[in-house]
Amino acid sequence: MPVAEDLLAILRCPLTRAPVRPLTPDELAALNGLVEGQELLHADGSPVADPLADGLIAEDGGFAYLVDDGLPVMLPGLAIVVPGDLLAQTEPPPEVG
C-alpha cells in the first residue's frame, strides 16, 4: 500500500532531513537483491533480514525506509544504508509535476 500523498509531502529523512520519495521498481529490486545476498545494512549496523515490499528513499540517496502496510517506518536506527553505486545502476524516478 503506497504512502498517502499528503503524508509524503511532509516526511523527511530523520538522519539527513532530506525529503523522501517512493522507491522506483528498479531501486526496490536492486535493494532486494542486496538483501538476498545479505549485503544490506541498517544504520545501526544490523543486516536487513527481509525483502522490502515497498519503501521510501531520501532524495539525497543516502537512506531508504521500509513502508509497512502504507506506514513508513522511519526510525533512525532502522534506516537502510543505500550503497552509493546503487542509484547509478537504476532508472531515475519519473518527473513529478
JOCORUR-V986590 format. One record per pair of residues at least 12 apart in sequence whose C-alpha atoms are under 6 Angstrom apart, sorted by the first residue. I is the first residue (numbers start at 1). J is the second residue. D is the distance in Angstrom with one decimal. If there is no record, write none. Layout:
i=[I	I]
j=[J	J]
d=[D	D]
This chain:
i=[1	1	2	3	13	18	19	19	20	20	20	21	21	22	22	23	23	23	26	27	32	41	41	42	42	42	42	43	43	43	43	44	54	55	62	63	63	63	63	64	64	65]
j=[69	70	70	70	58	58	58	59	57	58	59	56	57	55	56	55	56	57	90	90	51	80	81	78	79	80	81	77	79	80	81	77	67	67	82	79	80	81	82	79	80	79]
d=[5.4	4.7	5.1	4.9	5.8	5.7	5.8	5.7	5.3	4.2	5.4	5.4	5.5	6.0	4.3	5.6	5.2	5.8	5.5	6.0	5.2	5.9	5.9	5.2	5.3	4.4	5.7	5.1	5.3	6.0	5.9	4.8	5.3	4.7	5.4	5.9	5.3	4.9	5.3	5.9	4.9	5.5]
